[in-house]
Structure formats: C-alpha cells, structure tokens
Amino acid sequence: MQDEPIDKEDILKDLSEIHKLDYEYSDGRILGSMCTEAHPFAKEVYCKFLDTNLGDPGLFKGTKHLEDEVVKSIGELLSLDKPYGNIVTGGTEANLMAIRAARNHARKYKGIVDGEIIIPDSAHFSFKKAADMLNLKIVEVELDENYKIDVESLKKVISDKTVAIVAIAGTTELGLIDPIEEISKIAHENNIYFHVDAAFGGFSIPFLKDIGHDLPVFDFSLEGVCSITVDPHKMGLAPIPAGGIIFRKEEYLQVMAVDSPYLTVKTQSTIVGTRLGAASAATYAIMKYFGKKGYSRMANDLMENTYFLKEGLESIGYEIICEPELNILAFNHPEIEAHEFAKKLENLGWKVSVAKCPIAIRIVLMNHIKKNHLKELLEDLKEIY
Ligand SMILES: *Cc1c(COP(=O)(O)O)cnc(C)c1O
C-alpha cells in the first residue's frame, strides 16, 4: 500500500482497466455459467442495503423482516406454509447448513456419531466440502442410465449411520431432476433426513410447472423432504451472493443454534456471523417486480432457447447427451475430445464448460444468452463439425 492518498479518478481509471479483463454477460459468450447479470432493479435495491447486518437482526428489524418475507415467498413456491430458513451466500452455504442440520439432528435424536451422507455422482461439489467440514463420510448412490439416482441402489446403501440423503432438482451438469417422489418415500419410511438441492432448479421448476411444463414434483408437498436449497442468484436474477435454505421444521435450525452473547438475539444458526442484508432486500424486490408471471415467462423463453439450440445442434450432426428437462444442454463432438473441443471454442471466444459425468460440453442457457448469440454459435459449430 502506498503512503499518500490517490485521487478517486485515478483509482477508477485503474479499476476500469482491470475490469476489462473480465468477460461480460452481455456479450453472450459466457455459456457455462449458472449465474447471469442481475436485474438492474435488484442491483439498485442492493446498493441501498449495503450497511445492513443480519448477523445482528435486532438492530436491523426492517431488513430481517425482508429476509423472513423472502423465506416465506420461496417456501410458498415450494408448497410449504410455514417455512424456516435464511438467505445465505449461495448454494454452497445453503447445502452446508442443510447437512449440518441433518448431522446435528441425527446426533441428538439417534446418537449417530460417525455419520454418512448419501449423494449421487451428479451432486454439486459443495457436498464434498460439507462432508469434510462436518466430518461425515460420503456414500455414493449409483445413477441409472438416464443420469438420475437409481432408487434400487439407494435402498442398498442406506445404513444405520446414514444422517442424510441428498437428491437434486436441476443437476449442475445436465439440469436433470432426480426421482424425488420415490426417494422421499424411502427417506420417510427409514426416518432419514432428506435434502433436495434445487439451487439451480428452484427458481424455474415451479414457474415452468405453472405454465404447463410436465416436470416432476420435487418440493415440500412430499412428506419426506426436510430441506431445500434454492439460489436467487442463479435463475432468480438477484445479485450475488444470494442463496436460500428452506427447512420444513424449526427444530432443524434449533439443532444448529449456538449462543451469541453480545448480539441482540440469544442464538445464531447460520454459519456466517456478520452477513449482508442487501441480498435479502434485492431478492424481495425482484420477486415482487417479476411476480410468478414474470419468472414463468423468462423460464419459458429459456426453454425455447434450449430447444432451439438442441434442434440446431442435431441438424448439423451433433448428438446431445440427454433430453433437456431444464435450460441446460450437453453434447459432444463425434471425434474431438470434450476438453480439446472446449479449447477450440474458447479460441473462437466462447466460454463453455465441460461436464464430468458424462464428459461433455455443457451449455447453460441463462438469460444473457440471446437467439442471435445461439445462431452465431451454431455457425461456428457447423464449421468445426
Ligand atoms: C450452483 C449449485 C450449487 C452451489 O451454489 P453456489 O451458489 O455456487 O455456492 C449447489 N448445488 C447445485 C445443484 C448448483 O447448481
């Protein structure tokens, strides 16, 4: 750090130079991200709440009310009248809270000490972090030929050490929805905590169902579901960092509570202490601004783009990995290996990502990717084929 203060103008010039190194969503070249440009209105609201701290909610009663309202609204979307939970930094923290609740609950009520969590290979890597931090063993459940949890395999891996089963509504790599209704039944019969990771799908499945898309039930209407992760900063168009964790019962928060002596509340269940209220305020605002109709329209448009790309790809000979359920499409080149193929595309300016299960190019059709970008992409893909 230098000794003397520097003029704002000079600092801003410096920053904007550095900022130019970043890709911009609006260029339509970021094809592998689950995030997108936040809505301008959400950003405007976000800036008004930069000084709020939900770690000390007694001082920020208004902002705490906004967080509670957002939790309530998301709970309602997920068929839960009285939800408990928080707006946190993202899907990772939400999943960590869910697994922590499950572990503590199993420890308290079943005396399980060396717990295990059952997750599929398609699960987000945040569960590896959770298992590591919470000292849990990961037990893998097999996928069926459609890349979804194999229910028979699940029955076999349940043990008296299982503290949680995890399924996904909108997998990170392929956007697929696991057979959550069947898994819920199994979890309930075995009295095991069941967490649904809908970080990506939570802000689109309910809206797509509303307008007649035929998608499976994944929410709290299934009695075995104990918690759901939903990220406003993905399909919700809220600014980062906005993740949501919704619990069916208050006791799941209570088993994580620690005393917070010098604050305005007696206990705290979140992982983060001092935490920004701006994400809650921005999510509150954008949910009001869009309404169910706004989100349904966007989700439907993104599905249309997905089908447009799928048909375009197939018409030039590419084979897609699976029928898309949400706005994610994966495919391979008939000869070029996926990582090499991704590099070729990167040289042409396209930022795609490579899925690992199965290995394939994966495109997440977020709101910043428009039809004209897809047409340009298809032109390039035609050249490479
Ligand atoms: C993105 C994602 C996560 C992680 O969320 P972050 O906001 O990146 O922490 C977890 N689960 C699923 C299914 C995701 O798609």
Ligand as a Chemical Component Dictionary entry (heavy atoms), coordinates in Angstrom:
data_LIG
# 
_chem_comp.id                   LIG 
_chem_comp.type                 NON-POLYMER 
_chem_comp.pdbx_formal_charge   0 
_chem_comp.three_letter_code    LIG 
# 
loop_
_chem_comp_atom.comp_id 
_chem_comp_atom.atom_id 
_chem_comp_atom.alt_atom_id 
_chem_comp_atom.type_symbol 
_chem_comp_atom.charge 
_chem_comp_atom.model_Cartn_x 
_chem_comp_atom.model_Cartn_y 
_chem_comp_atom.model_Cartn_z 
_chem_comp_atom.pdbx_ordinal 
LIG C1 C1 C 0 -24.623 -23.850 -8.245 1  
LIG C2 C2 C 0 -25.001 -25.011 -7.449 2  
LIG C3 C3 C 0 -24.592 -25.142 -6.126 3  
LIG C4 C4 C 0 -23.607 -24.199 -5.487 4  
LIG O1 O1 O 0 -24.098 -22.922 -5.377 5  
LIG P1 P1 P 0 -23.121 -21.668 -5.189 6  
LIG O2 O2 O 0 -24.086 -20.547 -5.200 7  
LIG O3 O3 O 0 -22.169 -21.678 -6.325 8  
LIG O4 O4 O 0 -22.450 -21.830 -3.882 9  
LIG C5 C5 C 0 -25.079 -26.201 -5.402 10 
LIG N1 N1 N 0 -25.903 -27.095 -5.954 11 
LIG C6 C6 C 0 -26.314 -27.016 -7.233 12 
LIG C7 C7 C 0 -27.252 -28.045 -7.790 13 
LIG C8 C8 C 0 -25.867 -25.970 -8.030 14 
LIG O5 O5 O 0 -26.248 -25.917 -9.308 15 
# 
loop_
_chem_comp_bond.comp_id 
_chem_comp_bond.atom_id_1 
_chem_comp_bond.atom_id_2 
_chem_comp_bond.value_order 
_chem_comp_bond.pdbx_ordinal 
LIG C1 C2 SING 1  
LIG C2 C3 SING 2  
LIG C2 C8 DOUB 3  
LIG C3 C4 SING 4  
LIG C3 C5 DOUB 5  
LIG C4 O1 SING 6  
LIG O1 P1 SING 7  
LIG P1 O2 DOUB 8  
LIG P1 O3 SING 9  
LIG P1 O4 SING 10 
LIG C5 N1 SING 11 
LIG N1 C6 DOUB 12 
LIG C6 C7 SING 13 
LIG C6 C8 SING 14 
LIG C8 O5 SING 15 
# 
